[in-house]
Amino acid sequence: MPDQPCSVDQPARPALRKSLGVLDGVAIAASSTAATTSIGIGLGVTAGVVGLHLPAIMLLAFLPVLGIAGAYSRLNRVEPNAGNGYVWVGRSLTPWLGFMVGWVNIVAVLAFLAYTTAVTGSALLQLAGDAGVHRVGGLALDPGSTAQTTAVGILVLLAVTLTAVTGIRTAARLQAGLLVFEYVVLLGFCGYGIVTGPHDFSLSWFDPFAIPSATALAQGMLLSVFCYWGFESAFSVNEEVRDPRDASRAGITTLFTMLALFLLGSIAFQRVLSEEELAGHGAEGLAFFGERLASQPWAALPLVALMFSAVASLQAGVIPTARAMFAMSRDRTLGPVWSKVSPRYGTPAAGTLLIGALAAVVAALALVIPRLADMIMATVSAVGIVVALSYALTALAAAVRFRSLLREDWRQGIRAVVLPALSAAALLGLGGYLGWSFYTSADHFEVSADNGWFLLCTPVAMIASGFAAAAWARWVRRSPYFHTGKGTDADAPQLVAVSR
C-alpha cells in the first residue's frame, strides 16, 4: 500500500484533547470489558455450552487474545490513531478490509449496548424486588422481561451518554469509582465462595479435552473471546493520552487483570453452583450466586456490583465507538457529524449523542426476542463471531506490517509476526467452524436464540452491511482513505494538551 498522502485536498483535521494517563486508560478498558457483567452473565451462558470447564475455556481463549493484544500494542507504538484497527488494517492490508474492521466494531458495539441496556434494566428491577417493590401501578415487575428491562435500561443509557459528552476525563473518574466497588465485592464474594463452596474442586475443570464436542469448544472459545472483548478500548482513546505507550500499558494490564478475575470467578461459581444452576439462571446468575453465600442485605451486593458494571460498560461502549467514528469521519468514510468536536468539552459530542440514540433504537428492535436470556444468547453469539473477525484482521495487519523483522531479528519476528498470525488463524478457524455448525444445525429460519440460521444471519448481515457502507464511502463520498488506507494522524494538527 503506498505511503504517500492522497492528492485530494483535505481540510484541517479536528483534534481531541490529551488529558488521560495510564490509569485512566485501564479504567476505560476495564469498564468496557466489564468483568463483573461477564462473570455474572457470561459464565452462565458459557457453562451452558462447555459444562464445568469454565477455567479451561477461559485460559484457552486467553492465548489468541494475548497474541491480538501484542499486535495492538506494537501497531499502536508506530501509529497511534483513534481509529486503530480501521487505520492499521486499511494501511497494511487493504482499505476495504480496514473499513470493514471499523464498521463491524461499530455495529458490534451497538448490539452490545442493546444487550447491556437490558442487563442494566434487569439488575435494577432485581434490586427493586429485593427492596420489596414488585409492582408499579398495575404492572408486575419482571427482571426476565426484555420489554421492561429495555425500557428501564434506556433511561440509564441516556444518562451515561450525557456524562460521556461532558468529557472523557470525567467519564474515566466515574468508571474508576465504579470499578473499585465492583472489584471489592467481586473479590470478596468469589474468595468466600472458593473457600466455603459445597462442590469439590477438580483439576478436570482445567482440561480442555474434556469439553463435550468440537462445536462446544468453538462456541465456548468465541463466547470467552467475547468476555475479553473491550481491552482494546484503551487504544481507542490513544489520541487523548499524554503518551501513546500509556495506551499499550493500559490494554495489556487490563487483559491480564481480566484473566485473573475470570479464573477466580469461574472457580468460585463452580465451587458454589451446580452445572444446572450455572446454566439455568442467565441474567440473574450473579444474584443467585450471592444469595447462596449470604443473606440480605449482603446478598444484594453482587447485584449492585453487576448494575455498576453494566452502567460503566454502557459508558465505556459509547466512548470508544464515538472515537472510532470520529477517526472514520476525518477520512470522509463517514459523514461530517461524527467528527464535530465540542469547543466546550473537547469531545465528539454530536457523535456521542448519536451513538446513544442508535443504541437505544437497536435495544428497542431487540424486543422481537421476548425473553432476556434468549436475547443475551443471540447477541453474544453474533458479536463473538464479528469480534473474532475484527481481531484476526488486525493481527494479520501486524504480521504484514512487521514481516521484515523475521529477517532482521528472529526473536522480535516471532513476537511481532508469528504469534499474531497464529492468533488470527485460530480465531478465523473458530469463527468459520462455528458459522458452519450454525448453518448445518437448522433447516429453516426462525427468530429464535436456538435457531442456527438466525444465529448465522445476524453476523452475516453485520458484515454485508459493511461492504455496502464501504461502497458508498468509496464512490459517493469519494473518501481519500480508499486511495491509501492511511489514517489522518499524520496530517492532523497537534492535539490540544489540556487536562480536565
C-alpha positions, 0 to 999 in steps of 0.5 A: 500500500503506498505511503504517500498522502492522497492528492485530494485536498483535505481540510484541517483535521479536528483534534481531541484533547490529551488529558488521560494517563495510564490509569485512566486508560485501564479504567476505560478498558476495564469498564468496557470489558466489564468483568463483573457483567461477564462473570455474572452473565457470561459464565452462565451462558458459557457453562451452558455450552462447555459444562464445568470447564469454565477455567479451561475455556477461559485460559484457552481463549486467553492465548489468541487474545494475548497474541491480538493484544501484542499486535495492538500494542506494537501497531499502536507504538508506530501509529497511534490513531483513534481509529486503530484497527480501521487505520492499521488494517486499511494501511497494511492490508487493504482499505476495504478490509480496514473499513470493514474492521471499523464498521463491524466494531461499530455495529458490534458495539451497538448490539452490545449496548442493546444487550447491556441496556437490558442487563442494566434494566434487569439488575435494577428491577432485581434490586427493586424486588429485593427492596420489596417493590414488585409492582408499579401501578398495575404492572408486575415487575419482571427482571426476565422481561426484555420489554421492561428491562429495555425500557428501564435500561434506556433511561440509564443509557441516556444518562451515561451518554450525557456524562460521556459528552461532558468529557472523557476525563470525567467519564474515566473518574466515574468508571474508576469509582465504579470499578473499585466497588465492583472489584471489592465485592467481586473479590470478596464474594468469589474468595468466600465462595472458593473457600466455603463452596459445597462442590469439590474442586477438580483439576478436570475443570482445567482440561480442555479435552474434556469439553463435550464436542468440537462445536462446544469448544468453538462456541465456548472459545468465541463466547470467552473471546467475547468476555475479553472483548473491550481491552482494546478500548484503551487504544481507542482513546490513544489520541487523548493520552499524554503518551501513546505507550500509556495506551499499550500499558493500559490494554495489556494490564487490563487483559491480564487483570481480566484473566485473573478475575475470570479464573477466580470467578469461574472457580468460585461459581463452580465451587458454589453452583451446580452445572444446572444452576450455572446454566439455568439462571442467565441474567440473574446468575450473579444474584443467585450466586450471592444469595447462596453465600449470604443473606440480605442485605449482603446478598444484594451486593453482587447485584449492585456490583453487576448494575455498576458494571453494566452502567460503566460498560454502557459508558465505556461502549459509547466512548470508544465507538464515538472515537472510532467514528470520529477517526472514520469521519476525518477520512470522509468514510463517514459523514461530517457529524461524527467528527464535530468536536465540542469547543466546550468539552473537547469531545465528539459530542454530536457523535456521542449523542448519536451513538446513544440514540442508535443504541437505544433504537437497536435495544428497542428492535431487540424486543422481537426476542421476548425473553432476556436470556434468549436475547443475551444468547443471540447477541453474544453469539453474533458479536463473538463471531464479528469480534473474532473477525475484527481481531484476526484482521488486525493481527494479520495487519501486524504480521504484514506490517512487521514481516521484515523483522523475521529477517532482521531479528528472529526473536522480535519476528516471532513476537511481532509476526508469528504469534499474531498470525497464529492468533488470527488463524485460530480465531478465523478457524473458530469463527468459520467452524462455528458459522458452519455448525450454525448453518448445518444445525437448522433447516429453516429460519426462525427468530429464535436464540436456538435457531442456527440460521438466525444465529448465522444471519445476524453476523452475516448481515453485520458484515454485508452491511459493511461492504455496502457502507464501504461502497458508498464511502468509496464512490459517493463520498469519494473518501481519500482513505480508499486511495491509501488506507492511511489514517489522518494522524499524520496530517492532523494538527497537534492535539490540544494538551489540556487536562480536565 
